[in-house]
Amino acid sequence: MAHQDYRTVTVSDELEHDLRAIVRLAIAEDLRDAVDWTTVCLIDDQTRGGCQIVPREPGVAAGVAMLPWIVDEFDADLEQEAYLADGEPLIPGQPIARLRGNVRDLLTSERTILNILSRLCGIATLTQHYTKQIPSGSARLYDTRKTTPGWRLMEKYAVHCGGGHNHRSGLHDGFLIKDNHLALAGDADGPMPAGKAAERAMRWRDATIERMQAPGIVEVEVDSIEQLRDVLPQHPDIVLLDNFSVESLIEAVSIRNKLASEVELEASGNVRIDTIAQIAATGVERISSGALTHQATSLDLGLDWFDSSAS
């Protein structure tokens, strides 16, 4: 089945912009308008050395491509060498990358580098755990907007590195009609019917506001079979099935196949590592889970010094 999809977050100018903004904030948190007093006190400004970023546990690499941007924001006198690419497996004890140069710069930037890479590797690793539960050729796994403020593109990039897919990046790049929209767009007789809202959004796909073009994807959230039947005749791109039981998901797929076979169904809610295979088996094309980002644990990474006088 051909499908429209949201933009995949890859290495881009937008990603670099957001990463640099986060690094600038991290620098402000650590240094404000001062210096790294401990390092300045103990380390000569001409001392040079090297270290390697080493995983302490297995996982998936994410954020390695961003390392040059982090170093650049610190204005650090450091050379970097990556040993693997984002998306590749991490083996405990085998280095991800090497940093060599001014030791003061290494010590001052160490925590920020590890914080960012650990977070992103953790998301990529959890995403891979989820995707491995889905049979090949079955449903696609998507993230959500349940991301750390300021980190959205970076966290979605990490999901991509782990083998997942990216849902919309923000409110700007897709129509997603939810129950609150229906309630607030309604009248004295009750919420706006989901089918009516879907019909309006489908017409708005060609709209422009001050030379801004409306997004091309229309998705509608439903929480009952009745709402699904109301929406399908409008032929939106995606219908999100919110907190449906497995039995209801199977019924929804059957109804969709009869009424609007081109519409993709997305299961959301109660998606866990122990339920995702059963959800995928219902025949939905998409599964979305906020757990990929808001429940991910940072991967344990460390800096191992390999010399103290590198030239």
N, C-alpha and C positions, 0 to 999 in steps of 0.2 A: 504494500500500500504506500503510495507516494504521500509525503507529509511536509507541511511547513514546519519550521522550527525556529526557535529563538537563536540569537547569535551566540556562537561558542567563544568563550573568553580565552584568547591566546596571548602570546607576547606581543604587545602593541604599545603605541604611544599613550593610550588611555591607561593601560596597566602601569606603565612607567610613571605617569603623572601621579597616580594614586599611591604607588609604593613610595615614591620620593616624599610625598606629603606625610605619610606615616613615619618615615625615617626622620624627617625634620622634627616631628612631634617627639619622637623617641630621644633625639639629641637634646631637645629642650628639657625633657624630663630629667635626663641625666646631668646636664651641664648648666642649664639656664644661661646666665651671662658669666659663668666662671670656667673652671678647668677641672680635669680629673686630678684632684689634689694628691691622692695616694700615688698615682702613677708618676706625676711630675716630681713628687718628693723623692721617690726611690729609683726611678729609671732615667738614665742620661738620655738627652734628646737625640743622640747619635747612635744609640744602641739599635742593632738590627737583629731580626730573628724570623722564625717561621713556625707555622702551625698548620694542622690539618683538621678539617671538620669531619668528625667521625661519629657514625650512628652507634648507639649502644644496644639497639634492638632492631629487628627486621621491619621493613616498611617500604614505602614508595617515595621516591624523590619528588619534591616540589619546591620551587623557589630558587633553585640553583641558577637559573637564568637571570635572576634579579640581583645576584651578588654584586656585579659591577656597579649597579645603580646605588646600592647601599654604601659601598666603599666610596663612591664619588660624592655622595651627600655628606659624608664625614670629612671630605677633602683629605682622605688618608693616603699616605705614601705607601701603598700596598700593591703588590702584584697578585693577581688571582689566576688560578688554574683549576678548571672543573675536571673532575675525573669521570663524571657520568652526566646524562641529560635528565631533565625532568620527565617523570613517568617511568623511569627505570627502577628496578628493585634495589633496595638498600640492604646490605649485608653487614651485620654487626662486626665492627672492627675494621671494615674496609672504608677508606676515606671517600668523602663526597667531593671535597675540593681542598686546595692548598692556598694559604695566604702567606706572603713573605714580604718583609719590609720593615718599616719603623715600628719598634716594639711599643712605643707609647701609643701609636695609632691602633695597633692590634688590641691592646688592652682596653682602650677607650671604646672601641667599636664592638668588642667581643659579645657583650650581652645582647645588643640589638640584633646582630647577625644571627645569633643562636635563637633568640625569641621568634624572629620572623620565620626562619627556616623550620624550626621545630613545630610551629603552629601549622604551617602549610603542609609539611610532610605528614603531620598527624591527620589532617583532613584527607589528603590523598590516600593514606593507608586505610582509614575507615571506609572511604568510598570503595576502595578495591575489595574490602571484606564484604560489603553489600553486593557489589556487582558479581562476585563469585557465586553468590547464592542464586542468581538468576540464570536459568538455562540459556545456552547460546541460541541466538535468533529469536528470543522471547522479548519481553518488555524492555524498554530503555529506562534507566534510572536517572532522575533529575534532582537537582538541588532546589532551593527556594530562596526567598528574600530574608529568611531567618539567619542573618549574618551579623558579624560584629560591625558596629557602625564604623565607617571609614575603610573597612577591609573587604567590602563586597567583591570587587573584581579580583582581588588576590585570592580570596577563599573560593570563588567560583573557578578560578584558574586551577587551584589545587584539586577541586572536584574533577575537572577535566583531566588532570594528570593521573588521577586514580581510576580513570575509565568511565566516569559518569558523564552526564550531559548537563548543559546549563539551561535552566528555566530563564524567564525574563530577568534582565539585570536591574530593572527599575520600573517605575510607573510609566516611564516614557516610551517603552518599546513593546507594548502589547496591551490589548484590552483584556482584562480579567474581571469579569462581573462576579461579585461575591454577594453573600446574603445581606451584608450591611448596605451595599449599593441598592439592592431591591427594596429594603425596608425604607431607606431615606428617599428613594425616588417614587415611592408609592403615594397613595392619597387616603382619604377617609375610609375607603373600602378595604384598605390593607396594602401590603407590599406590591410593587410592580411585578407582574408575572415574569418569570424567567424567560419565557419565549419572546415576550414583547421587548425586554431589555436586549436579548440577543439580536432581534431584528433591527433595533436601533443601532447597535454597535456595528452590525454588518454594513449598514448604510454609511456609518461614519468612517469606514476604512478609506474612503476617498476624500475625506475632509482635509482642509488646510486651515490653520490658524496662524495669522501673521507669518505666512510663508513656511510654517512648520507642517510637515506632512504627517498625517495620522499613521500609526503602525498598521501593518498588514495582517496581524494575527488576532483573531477573536477567540477567547476562551471563556466559558461560562461554568461557574461552580453550581452544582445541584446537590441536594441532600436527600432526594427521594426519587423513586422510579417515576412518580407522577410529574415531577419537574423535568426529568430527562425526556419523557414523552412530549412535553410542551416545548422543549428547546430544539430537539432534533430536526423538526421541519424547517428550521431557520438555517440549518447547515453551517454552524460555526466550525472553525477549524478543530477545536478541542472542547470536550466537555469534561470537567473535573468532577469526579465522583467522591464527595467528601464523606469520609467515615462510613463507607458502605461495608457491610459484612461480605464475606467471601461469597455467600449464596446470592446476595444482591448484586455483586459485581458480575457474577455469571449471568444473571438475568438481564443486567444492563447491556452486556455484550450481545446477547441474543437479540434484544430489542434494537440496538444500534444496527446490527447486521441486516435487519429487516427494513428499517426506516431510513437510514442514512449511513451506508457502509463506509463512505469516505471520511466520516467524522472520527477523529481519534479520541479514545477514552483514556483518562488519566486517573489513577487511583491515588488517593492521598488520605492520610490519617491512619493511625495504628500500624504504620510501616516500621517494622523492627527487623533485626537480623534473623529472627526466628519465624517471621511471618512473610517475608518478602517473596520467597519461592512460591508459597501458596497463592499469594496475590498475583504473581506473574502468570501462574497457570490458569487464571480465569480467562485470559484472552485480551486483557487490556494492553494497549500499546505503550503506555507510559506509567511510571510510578514516581511520585515526588515525595521527598522526605527532608524535612528540616534538620533531622538528626545528623546528616552528613556534615553540617557546619556547627550547629549549636551543641552537639554532644561529642564532638571530636576532642581527643586528648592529645596534647602536644607530644610529638615523638621525642625520645631522649637522645639528644645530640650533644657532643662535647668537643672541645678544642684540645687536641693533643700537640704539644710542642715537640718539634723534631730537631731543632737546633737553637742555639742562642746567639749565633754570630754569623748568620747568613750574609753573604755579600750582595 
